[in-house]
């Protein structure tokens, strides 16, 4: 969710899982109060419906979003499935 007051282009942003596999966003403009749905499927698609090049294991994972400068913009821990 873009909680800011200006649009953000995600080009050159990246998402990593457990600080290993890295997936780069294509040029996508996210307006204020809008969000992007991204599937962690391992299909590696950067047009149409977006899919990362990695999957989230049933044991959980740590996802890190980095901006175009490599600075951590956000992170989330995905719990293990029970």
N, C-alpha and C positions, 0 to 999 in steps of 0.2 A: 504494500500500500504506500503510495506516495503521499505522505502526510504534509509535505511542503506546500508552498504557495506558487511554485513554478514547475513547469514540466521538466522531466529528467530524461535524457537519452541514455539508455543502458549500454550503448556500444562501448566496447572495451571493458565493461564490468565483467567479473568472473565469479563463478560459484565453485567452491571446492568441498569435497567430502573428506572428513578426517585428515585434512591438510595433505591429501594425496592427489586424487583425480581432479583435474581442473576443466571446467566448461566455460567457454566465453559466450557472452550474450551477443546477438546480432544488434544492428541498429533498431532500437525500439523506443518510441517516445511514450513515456508514461505521464499523463497529465495529473494535476493535483487530485487527490481522492480516488485515483484509479489504481489498479493493480494488474499484475501479469500472472497468469497461471502457467506453471512450468512442471512438467512431468519428469521425475527421476526414473526413467525407464531403461536407460542404456542405449536408446535408439539414435542419439546424437542428431537431432533435427533442429535447424536454426531458421526455418521458415514454416509458415502455417502454424500448426500446433507445436509448441516448443518442447523438446525432450533433451535431457542431459545425456552425456556419454557415460554416465554411471547410474547404478541402482542403489537404493538404500536397503541395507541388509536388515533382516528380521531382528538382529541384535542391536539395532539403533545406530546412530551416527551423529557427527557434529558437522553442520553445514556452515560455511563461512562465505559471505558476500563481500567482495572487494570492489572498490570503485576503480575508475580508469587509471588512477595513480598507484594502485596496489594497496591502498589503505583499507583496513577493515571497516566496512559500512554497517554490517550487522552479522549476527551469528545466531544459530539456534541448535539446540540439542534435540534430536529425535529419539524418543525413548524406545526401548526394545518392545517388540510385540510379545504379548503373554499368551 
